[in-house]
Amino acid sequence: MAKNTREHLSRFNYLLGETEAAYHEASVKLGCSDSAVKILYAICDNGGSCPLRTIRRRSGLSKQTMNSAIRKLEAEGVLYLENDGARAKNACLTELGRAVAERTAMRIQQIENDILACWTEEELETYLRLTEQFLIKFRERTAQL
């Protein structure tokens, strides 16, 4: 690997880590766990209810972490689960859940929207295209592991 490529990869990994840390700090400031915010975000992004498999995919949480966080949110009255066929379940926000999501996940989403609104359409398209391209290539390469 060329020195320049190593430096870019190091910077890329640093930025990924710092971004995750910034999201963690935001969750803590909002009085919520990272997992809870990611789950609430996914549910809100899906209109107030969301299949568990979609939450897991969008949040990046492990199955065990997601299930633990969902059980906790359910016990707190933030969401409830409803059957969606023989094996699938949807997580649905309660009234309390909508209020909690507004104070947490939706505030983070608004911050993201405000930041992206400052970018030109070209900058945004370039960022999304390159991020998607990296993801596709990474999945292709790791499928061979």
VMD Tcl script that builds the backbone (N, CA, C; Angstrom):
set m [mol new atoms 435]
animate dup $m
set s [atomselect $m all]
$s set {name element resname resid chain x y z} {
  {N N MET 1 A 0.850 -1.176 0.000}
  {CA C MET 1 A 0.000 0.000 0.000}
  {C C MET 1 A 0.897 1.241 0.000}
  {N N ALA 2 A 0.614 2.154 -0.883}
  {CA C ALA 2 A 1.411 3.376 -0.977}
  {C C ALA 2 A 1.223 4.217 0.276}
  {N N LYS 3 A 2.266 4.986 0.598}
  {CA C LYS 3 A 2.220 5.831 1.796}
  {C C LYS 3 A 1.006 6.756 1.757}
  {N N ASN 4 A 0.754 7.355 0.610}
  {CA C ASN 4 A -0.363 8.275 0.469}
  {C C ASN 4 A -1.693 7.569 0.751}
  {N N THR 5 A -1.845 6.343 0.240}
  {CA C THR 5 A -3.058 5.570 0.474}
  {C C THR 5 A -3.201 5.232 1.953}
  {N N ARG 6 A -2.111 4.862 2.603}
  {CA C ARG 6 A -2.147 4.570 4.044}
  {C C ARG 6 A -2.588 5.798 4.824}
  {N N GLU 7 A -2.054 6.938 4.458}
  {CA C GLU 7 A -2.422 8.182 5.147}
  {C C GLU 7 A -3.897 8.503 4.946}
  {N N HIS 8 A -4.383 8.290 3.732}
  {CA C HIS 8 A -5.802 8.534 3.467}
  {C C HIS 8 A -6.679 7.562 4.252}
  {N N LEU 9 A -6.270 6.302 4.290}
  {CA C LEU 9 A -7.038 5.314 5.036}
  {C C LEU 9 A -7.028 5.640 6.520}
  {N N SER 10 A -5.899 6.065 7.023}
  {CA C SER 10 A -5.801 6.454 8.428}
  {C C SER 10 A -6.739 7.623 8.722}
  {N N ARG 11 A -6.742 8.601 7.839}
  {CA C ARG 11 A -7.630 9.758 8.018}
  {C C ARG 11 A -9.088 9.329 7.925}
  {N N PHE 12 A -9.404 8.455 6.964}
  {CA C PHE 12 A -10.758 7.942 6.788}
  {C C PHE 12 A -11.234 7.247 8.061}
  {N N ASN 13 A -10.402 6.354 8.601}
  {CA C ASN 13 A -10.764 5.626 9.821}
  {C C ASN 13 A -10.888 6.560 11.019}
  {N N TYR 14 A -10.018 7.547 11.097}
  {CA C TYR 14 A -10.103 8.554 12.161}
  {C C TYR 14 A -11.446 9.289 12.081}
  {N N LEU 15 A -11.821 9.708 10.878}
  {CA C LEU 15 A -13.079 10.438 10.712}
  {C C LEU 15 A -14.288 9.565 11.038}
  {N N LEU 16 A -14.241 8.293 10.654}
  {CA C LEU 16 A -15.330 7.377 11.015}
  {C C LEU 16 A -15.462 7.266 12.530}
  {N N GLY 17 A -14.333 7.075 13.201}
  {CA C GLY 17 A -14.342 6.961 14.658}
  {C C GLY 17 A -14.828 8.227 15.333}
  {N N GLU 18 A -14.358 9.369 14.862}
  {CA C GLU 18 A -14.776 10.648 15.442}
  {C C GLU 18 A -16.260 10.919 15.195}
  {N N THR 19 A -16.750 10.510 14.040}
  {CA C THR 19 A -18.175 10.680 13.744}
  {C C THR 19 A -19.008 9.831 14.696}
  {N N GLU 20 A -18.606 8.574 14.894}
  {CA C GLU 20 A -19.308 7.709 15.848}
  {C C GLU 20 A -19.265 8.304 17.251}
  {N N ALA 21 A -18.115 8.846 17.645}
  {CA C ALA 21 A -17.975 9.469 18.965}
  {C C ALA 21 A -18.886 10.685 19.087}
  {N N ALA 22 A -19.005 11.464 18.019}
  {CA C ALA 22 A -19.874 12.649 18.044}
  {C C ALA 22 A -21.337 12.242 18.203}
  {N N TYR 23 A -21.748 11.181 17.520}
  {CA C TYR 23 A -23.119 10.682 17.674}
  {C C TYR 23 A -23.336 10.162 19.100}
  {N N HIS 24 A -22.344 9.484 19.645}
  {CA C HIS 24 A -22.440 8.993 21.020}
  {C C HIS 24 A -22.608 10.161 21.988}
  {N N GLU 25 A -21.775 11.174 21.839}
  {CA C GLU 25 A -21.859 12.348 22.717}
  {C C GLU 25 A -23.222 13.021 22.604}
  {N N ALA 26 A -23.753 13.110 21.391}
  {CA C ALA 26 A -25.080 13.704 21.197}
  {C C ALA 26 A -26.142 12.879 21.923}
  {N N SER 27 A -26.070 11.557 21.809}
  {CA C SER 27 A -27.036 10.687 22.489}
  {C C SER 27 A -26.975 10.876 23.996}
  {N N VAL 28 A -25.761 10.933 24.536}
  {CA C VAL 28 A -25.584 11.127 25.979}
  {C C VAL 28 A -26.180 12.465 26.404}
  {N N LYS 29 A -25.910 13.523 25.643}
  {CA C LYS 29 A -26.457 14.845 25.964}
  {C C LYS 29 A -27.980 14.836 25.952}
  {N N LEU 30 A -28.549 13.997 25.099}
  {CA C LEU 30 A -30.004 13.908 25.002}
  {C C LEU 30 A -30.588 12.909 25.996}
  {N N GLY 31 A -29.725 12.302 26.815}
  {CA C GLY 31 A -30.185 11.394 27.864}
  {C C GLY 31 A -30.623 10.038 27.370}
  {N N CYS 32 A -30.023 9.581 26.303}
  {CA C CYS 32 A -30.434 8.319 25.692}
  {C C CYS 32 A -29.199 7.505 25.329}
  {N N SER 33 A -29.362 6.204 25.217}
  {CA C SER 33 A -28.252 5.367 24.765}
  {C C SER 33 A -28.137 5.456 23.246}
  {N N ASP 34 A -26.950 5.131 22.745}
  {CA C ASP 34 A -26.737 5.110 21.291}
  {C C ASP 34 A -27.743 4.177 20.621}
  {N N SER 35 A -27.907 2.991 21.192}
  {CA C SER 35 A -28.792 1.997 20.579}
  {C C SER 35 A -30.224 2.497 20.525}
  {N N ALA 36 A -30.686 3.104 21.618}
  {CA C ALA 36 A -32.057 3.612 21.652}
  {C C ALA 36 A -32.252 4.688 20.591}
  {N N VAL 37 A -31.298 5.595 20.471}
  {CA C VAL 37 A -31.415 6.661 19.470}
  {C C VAL 37 A -31.432 6.069 18.064}
  {N N LYS 38 A -30.571 5.092 17.797}
  {CA C LYS 38 A -30.537 4.473 16.469}
  {C C LYS 38 A -31.857 3.775 16.152}
  {N N ILE 39 A -32.433 3.116 17.143}
  {CA C ILE 39 A -33.713 2.430 16.952}
  {C C ILE 39 A -34.827 3.442 16.719}
  {N N LEU 40 A -34.894 4.467 17.557}
  {CA C LEU 40 A -35.923 5.496 17.397}
  {C C LEU 40 A -35.780 6.204 16.050}
  {N N TYR 41 A -34.560 6.464 15.653}
  {CA C TYR 41 A -34.283 7.120 14.370}
  {C C TYR 41 A -34.848 6.272 13.226}
  {N N ALA 42 A -34.543 4.978 13.246}
  {CA C ALA 42 A -35.009 4.082 12.177}
  {C C ALA 42 A -36.533 4.015 12.144}
  {N N ILE 43 A -37.161 3.942 13.317}
  {CA C ILE 43 A -38.623 3.871 13.373}
  {C C ILE 43 A -39.229 5.163 12.826}
  {N N CYS 44 A -38.701 6.304 13.251}
  {CA C CYS 44 A -39.219 7.592 12.773}
  {C C CYS 44 A -39.001 7.746 11.275}
  {N N ASP 45 A -37.850 7.326 10.815}
  {CA C ASP 45 A -37.521 7.410 9.395}
  {C C ASP 45 A -38.481 6.573 8.562}
  {N N ASN 46 A -39.087 5.587 9.191}
  {CA C ASN 46 A -40.009 4.680 8.509}
  {C C ASN 46 A -41.471 5.058 8.782}
  {N N GLY 47 A -41.708 6.195 9.414}
  {CA C GLY 47 A -43.079 6.662 9.605}
  {C C GLY 47 A -43.741 6.303 10.920}
  {N N GLY 48 A -42.997 5.847 11.919}
  {CA C GLY 48 A -43.578 5.567 13.233}
  {C C GLY 48 A -43.661 4.099 13.587}
  {N N SER 49 A -43.500 3.234 12.594}
  {CA C SER 49 A -43.392 1.796 12.863}
  {C C SER 49 A -42.417 1.230 11.838}
  {N N CYS 50 A -41.744 0.151 12.235}
  {CA C CYS 50 A -40.682 -0.360 11.364}
  {C C CYS 50 A -40.437 -1.836 11.662}
  {N N PRO 51 A -40.282 -2.648 10.627}
  {CA C PRO 51 A -39.928 -4.054 10.853}
  {C C PRO 51 A -38.586 -4.154 11.582}
  {N N LEU 52 A -38.487 -5.107 12.492}
  {CA C LEU 52 A -37.247 -5.275 13.256}
  {C C LEU 52 A -36.053 -5.519 12.337}
  {N N ARG 53 A -36.241 -6.274 11.271}
  {CA C ARG 53 A -35.124 -6.547 10.355}
  {C C ARG 53 A -34.635 -5.256 9.696}
  {N N THR 54 A -35.539 -4.324 9.443}
  {CA C THR 54 A -35.155 -3.037 8.849}
  {C C THR 54 A -34.414 -2.183 9.865}
  {N N ILE 55 A -34.875 -2.203 11.108}
  {CA C ILE 55 A -34.185 -1.459 12.170}
  {C C ILE 55 A -32.758 -1.969 12.287}
  {N N ARG 56 A -32.614 -3.279 12.305}
  {CA C ARG 56 A -31.275 -3.866 12.452}
  {C C ARG 56 A -30.373 -3.455 11.297}
  {N N ARG 57 A -30.902 -3.478 10.113}
  {CA C ARG 57 A -30.120 -3.135 8.917}
  {C C ARG 57 A -29.728 -1.655 8.929}
  {N N ARG 58 A -30.677 -0.798 9.237}
  {CA C ARG 58 A -30.415 0.647 9.205}
  {C C ARG 58 A -29.558 1.122 10.369}
  {N N SER 59 A -29.688 0.462 11.503}
  {CA C SER 59 A -28.977 0.924 12.701}
  {C C SER 59 A -27.550 0.407 12.777}
  {N N GLY 60 A -27.304 -0.748 12.152}
  {CA C GLY 60 A -25.982 -1.356 12.251}
  {C C GLY 60 A -25.748 -2.056 13.581}
  {N N LEU 61 A -26.792 -2.165 14.397}
  {CA C LEU 61 A -26.656 -2.817 15.706}
  {C C LEU 61 A -26.644 -4.334 15.542}
  {N N SER 62 A -25.956 -5.009 16.448}
  {CA C SER 62 A -26.007 -6.471 16.447}
  {C C SER 62 A -27.415 -6.887 16.875}
  {N N LYS 63 A -27.792 -8.106 16.531}
  {CA C LYS 63 A -29.126 -8.608 16.874}
  {C C LYS 63 A -29.343 -8.572 18.387}
  {N N GLN 64 A -28.341 -9.007 19.143}
  {CA C GLN 64 A -28.455 -9.045 20.602}
  {C C GLN 64 A -28.602 -7.637 21.189}
  {N N THR 65 A -27.785 -6.701 20.729}
  {CA C THR 65 A -27.860 -5.327 21.230}
  {C C THR 65 A -29.207 -4.712 20.892}
  {N N MET 66 A -29.654 -4.914 19.660}
  {CA C MET 66 A -30.940 -4.369 19.249}
  {C C MET 66 A -32.070 -4.953 20.090}
  {N N ASN 67 A -32.070 -6.274 20.272}
  {CA C ASN 67 A -33.135 -6.903 21.052}
  {C C ASN 67 A -33.144 -6.415 22.495}
  {N N SER 68 A -31.979 -6.257 23.094}
  {CA C SER 68 A -31.903 -5.746 24.473}
  {C C SER 68 A -32.446 -4.327 24.554}
  {N N ALA 69 A -32.051 -3.489 23.615}
  {CA C ALA 69 A -32.514 -2.096 23.615}
  {C C ALA 69 A -34.015 -2.020 23.356}
  {N N ILE 70 A -34.518 -2.864 22.476}
  {CA C ILE 70 A -35.962 -2.880 22.183}
  {C C ILE 70 A -36.738 -3.314 23.422}
  {N N ARG 71 A -36.251 -4.341 24.111}
  {CA C ARG 71 A -36.932 -4.790 25.340}
  {C C ARG 71 A -36.978 -3.665 26.372}
  {N N LYS 72 A -35.879 -2.922 26.496}
  {CA C LYS 72 A -35.823 -1.813 27.448}
  {C C LYS 72 A -36.806 -0.712 27.043}
  {N N LEU 73 A -36.815 -0.351 25.772}
  {CA C LEU 73 A -37.742 0.681 25.291}
  {C C LEU 73 A -39.195 0.234 25.449}
  {N N GLU 74 A -39.427 -1.049 25.252}
  {CA C GLU 74 A -40.776 -1.601 25.425}
  {C C GLU 74 A -41.187 -1.524 26.898}
  {N N ALA 75 A -40.279 -1.882 27.799}
  {CA C ALA 75 A -40.565 -1.829 29.241}
  {C C ALA 75 A -40.813 -0.394 29.714}
  {N N GLU 76 A -40.175 0.568 29.056}
  {CA C GLU 76 A -40.353 1.982 29.408}
  {C C GLU 76 A -41.603 2.582 28.772}
  {N N GLY 77 A -42.311 1.810 27.953}
  {CA C GLY 77 A -43.526 2.298 27.308}
  {C C GLY 77 A -43.276 3.180 26.098}
  {N N VAL 78 A -42.075 3.108 25.548}
  {CA C VAL 78 A -41.706 3.945 24.407}
  {C C VAL 78 A -42.185 3.320 23.091}
  {N N LEU 79 A -42.190 2.000 23.045}
  {CA C LEU 79 A -42.647 1.313 21.839}
  {C C LEU 79 A -43.316 0.006 22.222}
  {N N TYR 80 A -43.992 -0.562 21.261}
  {CA C TYR 80 A -44.568 -1.894 21.431}
  {C C TYR 80 A -44.313 -2.670 20.154}
  {N N LEU 81 A -44.351 -3.979 20.274}
  {CA C LEU 81 A -44.123 -4.847 19.118}
  {C C LEU 81 A -45.450 -5.416 18.651}
  {N N GLU 82 A -45.602 -5.487 17.336}
  {CA C GLU 82 A -46.794 -6.127 16.781}
  {C C GLU 82 A -46.354 -7.129 15.725}
  {N N ASN 83 A -47.097 -8.223 15.645}
  {CA C ASN 83 A -46.774 -9.261 14.667}
  {C C ASN 83 A -47.034 -8.758 13.259}
  {N N ASP 84 A -46.167 -9.169 12.365}
  {CA C ASP 84 A -46.299 -8.833 10.949}
  {C C ASP 84 A -46.055 -10.120 10.171}
  {N N GLY 85 A -47.022 -10.992 10.230}
  {CA C GLY 85 A -46.859 -12.297 9.602}
  {C C GLY 85 A -46.457 -13.331 10.640}
  {N N ALA 86 A -46.054 -14.489 10.151}
  {CA C ALA 86 A -45.753 -15.619 11.029}
  {C C ALA 86 A -44.546 -15.374 11.927}
  {N N ARG 87 A -43.485 -14.759 11.388}
  {CA C ARG 87 A -42.258 -14.621 12.174}
  {C C ARG 87 A -41.797 -13.183 12.342}
  {N N ALA 88 A -42.248 -12.307 11.490}
  {CA C ALA 88 A -41.762 -10.921 11.508}
  {C C ALA 88 A -42.529 -10.079 12.524}
  {N N LYS 89 A -41.831 -9.074 13.050}
  {CA C LYS 89 A -42.461 -8.141 13.986}
  {C C LYS 89 A -42.095 -6.721 13.601}
  {N N ASN 90 A -43.013 -5.822 13.922}
  {CA C ASN 90 A -42.782 -4.392 13.742}
  {C C ASN 90 A -42.658 -3.741 15.108}
  {N N ALA 91 A -41.761 -2.770 15.214}
  {CA C ALA 91 A -41.673 -1.929 16.408}
  {C C ALA 91 A -42.463 -0.667 16.100}
  {N N CYS 92 A -43.377 -0.315 16.999}
  {CA C CYS 92 A -44.251 0.839 16.794}
  {C C CYS 92 A -44.117 1.788 17.977}
  {N N LEU 93 A -44.048 3.073 17.682}
  {CA C LEU 93 A -43.939 4.065 18.748}
  {C C LEU 93 A -45.281 4.262 19.436}
  {N N THR 94 A -45.243 4.412 20.743}
  {CA C THR 94 A -46.409 4.821 21.516}
  {C C THR 94 A -46.445 6.350 21.503}
  {N N GLU 95 A -47.449 6.935 22.139}
  {CA C GLU 95 A -47.482 8.402 22.266}
  {C C GLU 95 A -46.239 8.886 23.006}
  {N N LEU 96 A -45.906 8.191 24.099}
  {CA C LEU 96 A -44.686 8.534 24.834}
  {C C LEU 96 A -43.471 8.386 23.921}
  {N N GLY 97 A -43.462 7.334 23.121}
  {CA C GLY 97 A -42.360 7.086 22.198}
  {C C GLY 97 A -42.187 8.201 21.182}
  {N N ARG 98 A -43.308 8.726 20.691}
  {CA C ARG 98 A -43.220 9.847 19.750}
  {C C ARG 98 A -42.577 11.055 20.418}
  {N N ALA 99 A -42.966 11.305 21.655}
  {CA C ALA 99 A -42.394 12.442 22.394}
  {C C ALA 99 A -40.900 12.230 22.644}
  {N N VAL 100 A -40.527 11.018 23.047}
  {CA C VAL 100 A -39.112 10.708 23.291}
  {C C VAL 100 A -38.322 10.843 21.989}
  {N N ALA 101 A -38.866 10.330 20.896}
  {CA C ALA 101 A -38.189 10.413 19.598}
  {C C ALA 101 A -38.008 11.870 19.162}
  {N N GLU 102 A -39.006 12.692 19.405}
  {CA C GLU 102 A -38.898 14.120 19.054}
  {C C GLU 102 A -37.762 14.785 19.819}
  {N N ARG 103 A -37.596 14.405 21.087}
  {CA C ARG 103 A -36.549 15.004 21.934}
  {C C ARG 103 A -35.161 14.437 21.646}
  {N N THR 104 A -35.089 13.314 20.974}
  {CA C THR 104 A -33.796 12.644 20.795}
  {C C THR 104 A -33.455 12.464 19.317}
  {N N ALA 105 A -33.929 11.394 18.732}
  {CA C ALA 105 A -33.560 11.030 17.360}
  {C C ALA 105 A -33.911 12.116 16.350}
  {N N MET 106 A -35.060 12.750 16.516}
  {CA C MET 106 A -35.460 13.764 15.549}
  {C C MET 106 A -34.640 15.047 15.685}
  {N N ARG 107 A -34.137 15.312 16.874}
  {CA C ARG 107 A -33.223 16.457 17.028}
  {C C ARG 107 A -31.911 16.187 16.302}
  {N N ILE 108 A -31.426 14.959 16.404}
  {CA C ILE 108 A -30.203 14.595 15.682}
  {C C ILE 108 A -30.446 14.671 14.175}
  {N N GLN 109 A -31.585 14.171 13.730}
  {CA C GLN 109 A -31.895 14.228 12.304}
  {C C GLN 109 A -31.979 15.680 11.817}
  {N N GLN 110 A -32.521 16.568 12.633}
  {CA C GLN 110 A -32.604 17.976 12.242}
  {C C GLN 110 A -31.209 18.591 12.104}
  {N N ILE 111 A -30.323 18.243 13.022}
  {CA C ILE 111 A -28.933 18.720 12.931}
  {C C ILE 111 A -28.305 18.232 11.625}
  {N N GLU 112 A -28.509 16.950 11.311}
  {CA C GLU 112 A -27.974 16.396 10.060}
  {C C GLU 112 A -28.537 17.140 8.847}
  {N N ASN 113 A -29.851 17.365 8.864}
  {CA C ASN 113 A -30.486 18.079 7.749}
  {C C ASN 113 A -29.931 19.488 7.591}
  {N N ASP 114 A -29.734 20.177 8.716}
  {CA C ASP 114 A -29.186 21.538 8.670}
  {C C ASP 114 A -27.784 21.549 8.065}
  {N N ILE 115 A -26.972 20.574 8.440}
  {CA C ILE 115 A -25.605 20.489 7.911}
  {C C ILE 115 A -25.631 20.208 6.415}
  {N N LEU 116 A -26.410 19.213 6.008}
  {CA C LEU 116 A -26.458 18.849 4.590}
  {C C LEU 116 A -27.079 19.958 3.742}
  {N N ALA 117 A -27.956 20.754 4.328}
  {CA C ALA 117 A -28.573 21.866 3.596}
  {C C ALA 117 A -27.549 22.938 3.225}
  {N N CYS 118 A -26.424 22.962 3.925}
  {CA C CYS 118 A -25.358 23.934 3.635}
  {C C CYS 118 A -24.475 23.488 2.472}
  {N N TRP 119 A -24.581 22.235 2.075}
  {CA C TRP 119 A -23.776 21.715 0.982}
  {C C TRP 119 A -24.477 22.006 -0.343}
  {N N THR 120 A -23.682 22.151 -1.393}
  {CA C THR 120 A -24.284 22.275 -2.719}
  {C C THR 120 A -24.813 20.905 -3.132}
  {N N GLU 121 A -25.698 20.906 -4.101}
  {CA C GLU 121 A -26.230 19.642 -4.616}
  {C C GLU 121 A -25.093 18.762 -5.141}
  {N N GLU 122 A -24.131 19.388 -5.792}
  {CA C GLU 122 A -22.991 18.646 -6.338}
  {C C GLU 122 A -22.150 18.016 -5.221}
  {N N GLU 123 A -21.898 18.770 -4.147}
  {CA C GLU 123 A -21.128 18.232 -3.017}
  {C C GLU 123 A -21.854 17.052 -2.388}
  {N N LEU 124 A -23.146 17.200 -2.200}
  {CA C LEU 124 A -23.940 16.137 -1.587}
  {C C LEU 124 A -23.955 14.894 -2.469}
  {N N GLU 125 A -24.188 15.063 -3.756}
  {CA C GLU 125 A -24.202 13.923 -4.677}
  {C C GLU 125 A -22.843 13.232 -4.730}
  {N N THR 126 A -21.767 14.013 -4.718}
  {CA C THR 126 A -20.416 13.437 -4.736}
  {C C THR 126 A -20.167 12.629 -3.470}
  {N N TYR 127 A -20.507 13.197 -2.326}
  {CA C TYR 127 A -20.318 12.503 -1.046}
  {C C TYR 127 A -21.103 11.190 -1.030}
  {N N LEU 128 A -22.370 11.250 -1.405}
  {CA C LEU 128 A -23.205 10.047 -1.383}
  {C C LEU 128 A -22.720 9.009 -2.392}
  {N N ARG 129 A -22.338 9.453 -3.575}
  {CA C ARG 129 A -21.857 8.529 -4.606}
  {C C ARG 129 A -20.592 7.806 -4.153}
  {N N LEU 130 A -19.645 8.555 -3.596}
  {CA C LEU 130 A -18.388 7.944 -3.163}
  {C C LEU 130 A -18.587 7.037 -1.946}
  {N N THR 131 A -19.454 7.443 -1.035}
  {CA C THR 131 A -19.739 6.609 0.136}
  {C C THR 131 A -20.392 5.300 -0.291}
  {N N GLU 132 A -21.353 5.392 -1.199}
  {CA C GLU 132 A -22.017 4.189 -1.698}
  {C C GLU 132 A -21.041 3.301 -2.466}
  {N N GLN 133 A -20.194 3.917 -3.260}
  {CA C GLN 133 A -19.192 3.166 -4.020}
  {C C GLN 133 A -18.249 2.416 -3.074}
  {N N PHE 134 A -17.814 3.074 -2.016}
  {CA C PHE 134 A -16.944 2.426 -1.036}
  {C C PHE 134 A -17.669 1.241 -0.394}
  {N N LEU 135 A -18.920 1.444 0.005}
  {CA C LEU 135 A -19.700 0.380 0.640}
  {C C LEU 135 A -19.855 -0.823 -0.283}
  {N N ILE 136 A -20.196 -0.581 -1.522}
  {CA C ILE 136 A -20.368 -1.676 -2.484}
  {C C ILE 136 A -19.065 -2.458 -2.647}
  {N N LYS 137 A -17.972 -1.751 -2.844}
  {CA C LYS 137 A -16.671 -2.412 -3.016}
  {C C LYS 137 A -16.259 -3.165 -1.753}
  {N N PHE 138 A -16.513 -2.571 -0.601}
  {CA C PHE 138 A -16.158 -3.223 0.660}
  {C C PHE 138 A -16.946 -4.521 0.823}
  {N N ARG 139 A -18.240 -4.474 0.533}
  {CA C ARG 139 A -19.060 -5.688 0.629}
  {C C ARG 139 A -18.592 -6.756 -0.358}
  {N N GLU 140 A -18.254 -6.335 -1.566}
  {CA C GLU 140 A -17.756 -7.294 -2.562}
  {C C GLU 140 A -16.492 -7.984 -2.066}
  {N N ARG 141 A -15.574 -7.199 -1.539}
  {CA C ARG 141 A -14.289 -7.748 -1.092}
  {C C ARG 141 A -14.447 -8.607 0.160}
  {N N THR 142 A -15.286 -8.181 1.091}
  {CA C THR 142 A -15.442 -8.956 2.328}
  {C C THR 142 A -16.293 -10.204 2.113}
  {N N ALA 143 A -17.061 -10.254 1.042}
  {CA C ALA 143 A -17.822 -11.467 0.728}
  {C C ALA 143 A -16.876 -12.618 0.418}
  {N N GLN 144 A -15.663 -12.293 0.031}
  {CA C GLN 144 A -14.665 -13.299 -0.320}
  {C C GLN 144 A -13.894 -13.812 0.892}
  {N N LEU 145 A -14.128 -13.242 2.045}
  {CA C LEU 145 A -13.382 -13.665 3.246}
  {C C LEU 145 A -13.784 -15.053 3.694}
}
mol reanalyze $m
mol bondsrecalc $m
mol representation Tube
mol addrep $m
